[in-house]
Structures are given as C-alpha cells and as structure tokens.
Amino acid sequence: MFVAMQLRALPVIVAAFVLSVLLRLPLLDRPLSAHHEFCTAITLITLQNWWTDGIAAHAGAPTGVFVQEARTFLPAHLYDRDEQALALYYFSHPPLAFDLPYALFVVTGTPPNALGLQLFNVFFHLVTALCLAYGLKAVLPGGSRAPLYTAVLYLFMPGPLWFHSNAYMGDLFVQNTWVLHLLAALLLFHRNDPAHARRVVFFALTLFLAVLTSWLGVFAGLTSMGYAAWMARRENDRRWWWVMGWAALAMAGALGYTAWRYLHLVDLGALLKYYAGRYAVRGTTGPDVDLLGSLRQLVLLNYRLNYLPVIALIVVLTAVRWMRRHAKDPQASLPWVFVVLAGLPVLLDHALLLPYAEHDFAALKGGPLLCALGGMALARLRPTWSTTLLVLTCAAGVAYFYRTNPLPGHDGGRYAVERDLGLAIAREARPDEVVFLVGSTPEPQVLWYAKHTVLGVDGIQQAQDFLRERGLSHGVVFQSAPDGLRSVHITATGDRP
C-alpha cells in the first residue's frame, strides 16, 4: 500500500515514530493514575474478567468491576436480570477496542497488563500516522511535502503522544480505525471510480471496523454516505448510490453485531433505555447541558492541551500569508474532499455530544485535520524554513506534553496514589470479604491494583447494612487516616475477629 509514497518519506516517518516512543518510555508502565488512565484501568479490568472466565462468559461485553465478585452484591431477589447486567457491564461503546488487545494477550499467552496494552496502543500511533500521510498523498499533487509534515506533526503533538500510549479506551482507539476508513474513503472518492471492487470493499470493511469501535465511526459513516450521495448527483452516476448502500450495510452490520453480543446479557428495551439515559447525560440536547460552558471547555482547554503548537503554527503562517497578500494557489490548498471527510465527522461528534466533549480526549479527533492544515502551511514554505518550523513545532509539542504529563520523579508523588491504595487493599482483604472504602467511590485504577470490586460507603454501619440486605457474611472497611490506611474486618452484625 505504501509503495507509492515518496521513497524518503516512509523512513522519516518511521524514524520520527521511534523517537516519539523513546520520548514516552519513562512514562510507559508507570502506575496507572492521572490524565484519563482510569480508562486504561477499565479496559484492563474488562480484559482480566475475560481472561479469567472466558470472553463467552461475559458475551464479550466491557465492564468496570470484577464480575464474579460483584455479582454476589446483586442477589436475584433484589435485582432482576436487566438490573444486574446494567450494574455489572458497560454498554456505552461497541467492543472492538477490547477484542483486539484481548486477542493479542491470548495469542501471546500473557495475562492482561498495563505495559502490554500501552505498547499495543503505541503501535497504532504509527499505523494512524502512515494512513494519514498516505491519505493526503492520494489527494495532493505528486511531490508534495505536506503528507510527510502532517504525519510528523501528528506524531509529536501532546494529545496523540498521550492518548496513543498511556490512556486507552474505545473512544480513543477509534481514532485508528476512523483514520483507516478516512484513507479508504479518500482513495475511493478522490479517484472517482465507484466500480473499483477492491476500493469499495476496503471502504466498507474499514467503516465496519470504525463503527464497531466507537460512535465516531457512525458519524464517519453518515459523512461518507452523504458524500456518496453528493457524488451521485454531481457526476450523474448512479453507481455512487451503491457505495452509499454499502456504507449503510457496513454500519448496520457493526451495530447489529454489537447488539447481538450485548443482548445475551440484557433485554432490548432495557438496553435502549440505557442508551437514552446516557445520551441525556452526554448529548447536546440534555436537560442540564451548559452549552456555552461545554463549548468553552472544548475549544479553550481541550484543543489547547492537545494541539496548541500546531494551532499556533497554522495561525502564524496564515497571518503571514495574508499580510503578504499571496494569490490563492489551488495546488497549495487542502482539497475539500479531505476537509469534509476529516472534519465533518468530528464536527458532528462535537455538535451532538458536546457535554461529552468536555473530556479533553474528545479533541484528539480533530488532530488529522489540524495536522493536515499545518502540514499544508509548512509545504508552502521553502524546505529549509519548513523543516526548521516543523522541528520547532514538534519540540514545542513534546515540551507541552511533559508539562501536562510530568516525568516520574517530578509528579509530587501523584502517580503512586491509586497503586499504593490498591495494593494495600489487596494485601489486607481476604478472599471471602466484600471490600469497602470510606469516602468517595474509588477510581478504577484502585480496583485494578486491588483485584477487588471496591465499594464506597459513608462508614461501618452502612457497610454492615449492605452485607445484611444481601445475605453476605464478611467484609472489610478501609479508611484513610493520618498515619496511613486503616482497616476493620466486619460481619453483617459486628466486627470480625
């Protein structure tokens, strides 16, 4: 596939990727703690459940608890099948981002672990950078330096450096399957050949994978369908309607397969009600949505944290070009097919799920378009100037990355908090005890290290009531104290010797 790429571009991208990995090495396999590493912990807990019980025992559904243990908290006389499933499993995203690392761990015979998941994530950073470069090359004139610059920018911006390594979840991993579909869509639409069987199959297959990963794939599918319909009318070529049909079929197949898996655990009505509830919280039309606050968070904080250096590059070079009043050169502009296919799915995602976009990882999705705009701006300059500015922008990206994610030893002890708490719980809790923690509900990182489902309570009395109501015998209550973590072993009626 990449044979057609400029001979020198591929080695440069690979070398840049290797450098990006070396820069991240001190942060890989650090204790799971801050900056959305709770997402990594949830993934690992899911994979550990599948590893222990077999994926079929959980119908391939994600979870954030240790299911066999947590199931005892939900007796049938208090909770029906749907209530149990919705309490135990996490149906918010399709399953592919969990399936792939699980398959890797099974093939290698290695129990799920943080470093293995992070290295898996890092590898796809290279895949996505290459797909982005090749997709741009397909729509730009031969010899353009923009694909190379775009890929290198994407490798060194703060957001991709972090979210393609330490933090992992479906709505992050979808970046990879979506950009793969972006490549397929660019090859199909730009070359204006809807009858090319291999490109159509590649287009439909990558869309299936994107939708099976997360909801950005749905927005990409709607964009591709709309673009196919526009091509059918513009070219007066009914064959594009077939492309639109294949896109619809790919989307239906991915969503149908997801539903088939999850409906082994929960009834359809309860699952649809669950999704309606999640959209009420995450969707733009929810009852308690602060649209201005969410938009301010997305634009002024999230995009700044993820892509400030390349945004600054675009603004400065655009201003310089405008002040010099250069005539518009169509050959130096980003083709509209790329702008639409890379920009509209992200716009739909932000517009329909604006409260969800308050998470800073939501801005990761804007990276392909931003880095492409930066790559195009650099490509208009002389090679010496463009190379210099590229290196400076990437250096600024790395510096900002370290500012947000300090190196171990410069974190003030922050990185060890959840690990130390979880390991202390693991040492003290007995196999037959329900584990409680006084205070707020513990983060998933704590559960991962404790290898227990840890429940937040207000005090010992509430823990005993919990045991008594469910017919459980033993528990242990942990509480932070000035001299460390204290524990009390209890029964439903009193302290346990």
Summary of the structure (lengths in Angstrom):
residues: 497
radius of gyration: 24.7
end to end distance: 66.9
largest distance: 83.8
contacts: 1711
relative contact order: 0.12
helix: 68%
strand: 6%
